Amino acid sequence: MHCYGVLKLLSDKENEWAMKQLVAKYEPSLLDAPETMPSDYQAKLRQSVVGFKIVVDDIHAKEKLGQHRKSDDQTGVFAALSDSTHLNDIALSAYMEKRNLGIGNK
């Protein structure tokens, strides 16, 4: 997959907010531990981080669903996905069938 778009550097405030969101998601215990991550350390860290966002305006992608594999391999994977109890697996097998990709029909 290749994505194309316009890059925008974040302001200091936006960068601070983005970093707080990342910490809240991946290291929430650090938010309540000023002794581990004091505010002066956070400020120093932010000076070394270049925050940016990209507004994507074009995507180039290929569907890779095992269609390059042997027919028997495709059939086995498709059957396992179809018989699964996981909704994502079932949805993927339905998509594969709809697109006629990776289901053993070479």
Buried (B, 14 or more C-beta within 10 A) or exposed (E): EEEEEEEEEBEEEBBBEBBEEEBEEEEEEEEEEEEEBEEEEBEEEBEEEEBEEEEEEEEEEEEEBBBEBEEEEBBBBBEEBBEEEEEEBBEBBEBBBEEEBBBBEE
